[in-house]
Amino acid sequence: MNLQQIFTVRLKDIRKRQRLSQEALGIVIGLDESVASTRINRYENGIHQPDWGTLAKIAEVLQVLPAYFWADDDLAAWLLAHYSSGKNV
């Protein structure tokens, strides 16, 4: 998998783990309701990539570090376990 594919898979997976719809995630990060679902869908399908500010908001809402979206599998698992549990990383 390339970095874009890793990002899209991780974003969709963690969003679903948090039980958020695409629309709900978009709205929580500050997107207009009329485009929220479409924008998150485009991120998850690799059509667009969020800018750094948007990515930081997504990571905060989903309770992961931005690095989680591109880290190798072992590091991603560690980041998810430690950051989500409130432990210092």
C-alpha positions as CSV (number, residue, x, y, z in Angstrom):
1,M,0.0,0.0,0.0
2,N,1.2,3.5,-0.7
3,L,0.9,6.4,1.8
4,Q,-2.4,7.7,0.3
5,Q,-4.0,4.2,0.7
6,I,-2.8,3.8,4.2
7,F,-4.3,7.2,5.1
8,T,-7.7,6.5,3.6
9,V,-7.9,3.0,5.2
10,R,-6.9,4.4,8.6
11,L,-9.2,7.4,8.4
12,K,-12.2,5.3,7.6
13,D,-11.4,2.6,10.2
14,I,-10.9,5.0,13.1
15,R,-14.0,7.0,12.2
16,K,-16.0,3.9,12.2
17,R,-14.5,2.8,15.5
18,Q,-15.6,6.1,17.0
19,R,-19.0,5.4,15.6
20,L,-19.2,8.7,13.7
21,S,-20.8,9.1,10.3
22,Q,-18.9,11.0,7.6
23,E,-21.3,13.8,8.1
24,A,-21.0,13.9,11.8
25,L,-17.2,14.0,11.7
26,G,-17.3,16.8,9.1
27,I,-19.6,18.9,11.2
28,V,-17.6,18.3,14.4
29,I,-14.4,19.5,12.7
30,G,-16.2,22.7,11.5
31,L,-17.3,21.9,8.0
32,D,-20.6,23.3,6.7
33,E,-23.4,20.7,7.0
34,S,-24.0,20.9,3.3
35,V,-20.5,19.6,2.4
36,A,-19.5,17.7,5.5
37,S,-20.3,14.2,4.3
38,T,-19.0,14.7,0.8
39,R,-15.7,16.2,2.0
40,I,-15.0,13.3,4.5
41,N,-16.0,10.8,1.8
42,R,-13.5,12.4,-0.6
43,Y,-10.8,12.1,2.0
44,E,-11.6,8.5,2.7
45,N,-11.6,7.7,-1.1
46,G,-8.3,9.4,-1.8
47,I,-9.9,12.0,-4.0
48,H,-8.6,14.9,-1.8
49,Q,-6.3,15.2,1.2
50,P,-7.0,17.5,4.1
51,D,-4.7,20.4,4.8
52,W,-2.7,20.2,8.0
53,G,-5.2,22.2,10.1
54,T,-8.1,20.0,9.0
55,L,-6.1,16.9,9.6
56,A,-5.2,18.1,13.1
57,K,-8.9,18.6,13.8
58,I,-9.8,15.2,12.5
59,A,-7.1,13.6,14.6
60,E,-8.2,15.4,17.7
61,V,-11.9,14.4,17.3
62,L,-10.9,10.8,16.5
63,Q,-8.5,10.8,19.5
64,V,-5.4,9.9,17.6
65,L,-2.2,11.6,16.8
66,P,-1.9,12.8,13.2
67,A,1.1,10.4,12.7
68,Y,-1.3,7.5,13.2
69,F,-2.6,8.1,9.7
70,W,0.7,7.2,8.0
71,A,2.7,5.2,10.6
72,D,3.7,1.6,9.9
73,D,1.3,-1.0,11.4
74,D,3.2,-1.6,14.6
75,L,3.7,2.1,15.4
76,A,0.1,2.9,14.5
77,A,-1.1,0.2,16.9
78,W,1.1,1.5,19.6
79,L,0.0,5.1,19.0
80,L,-3.6,4.1,19.1
81,A,-3.2,2.1,22.3
82,H,-1.3,4.7,24.1
83,Y,-2.8,8.0,22.9
84,S,-6.4,6.8,23.1
85,S,-5.9,5.5,26.6
86,G,-4.7,8.9,27.8
87,K,-1.1,7.7,28.4
88,N,1.7,10.1,27.5
89,V,3.5,9.1,24.3
